[in-house]
Amino acid sequence: MRRRRPMFLALALLATFAGLATGTLVFAAKREPAFYATAASHPADLDSHERSAKLLTRVLDLQNDIRAKEEWGDTFTADDLNCFFAENIGPKDGLCELLPKGFHSPRIAIEGDRLKLGVRYREGFWSSVVWLELKIWLVADQVNVAAVEVCDLKAGRVPFGSQSILDKLGDVARDSSIEVTWYRNKSNPVGLFKFFAKQPRPTSQVLTLEVKDGKLTIAGRSFLETGPAAPAGVNPLPPTP
């Protein structure tokens, strides 16, 4: 019996350390990033409902302008987008079906030239916020191609495997007629997103895609009779600051 005590003690210590490690991991995974907690804390009220409705109208107007006007564009604030998310993409809202199963309640923040996107996975005690930090820019010498660099990807404070999330982002983009190709720039995944990919000869061109200081701006022009010829070459590196 005496010889067994050291073994029992070692097993007990091992179980204790394993429990502590698991508890620490769960606690870290459940910690919401600050930007998400701030955005999600805003109450749903009449103002957020009106801003959400106006945002939807503006998006539909922008889609119509792309088809019918030579020049088009708009600027959307992170606050307006979060109002729309709060009103329409909660765990029981109809538009939640646009996200992969189990995900709901997206929120964003735009800090400098970085866009942070968080989405809650599941509900209750085991829920967590999966979030990404992205850098976005138009690719030089390419028509209608934007580069999206994934600078960070975590569940709470725990680094998160990127491939399944990137695949889901690609699926959502393709449903909107955006072709996606992923590669790696050093250690970070970078996606090349080609707009109007289903059009053999696109009649619209994105000239501005800017993420800066709490705002997302998109603008361009449309060729109502003939489409522009796409120049050759690609330079998917970000512009020099």
Secondary structure, 3 states (H helix, E strand, C coil): CCCHHHHHHHHHHHHHHHHHHHHHHHHHHHCCCHHHHHHHCCCCCHHHHHHHHHHHHHHHHHHHHHHHCCEEEEEEEHHHHHHHHHHHCCCCCHHHHHCCCCEEEEEEEEECCEEEEEEEECCCCCCEEEEEEEEEEECECCCCEEEEEEEEEEECCEECCCHHHHHHHHHHHHHCCCEEEEEEECCEEEEEEECCCCCCCCCEEEEEEEEECCEEEEEEEECCCCCCCCCCCCECCCCCC
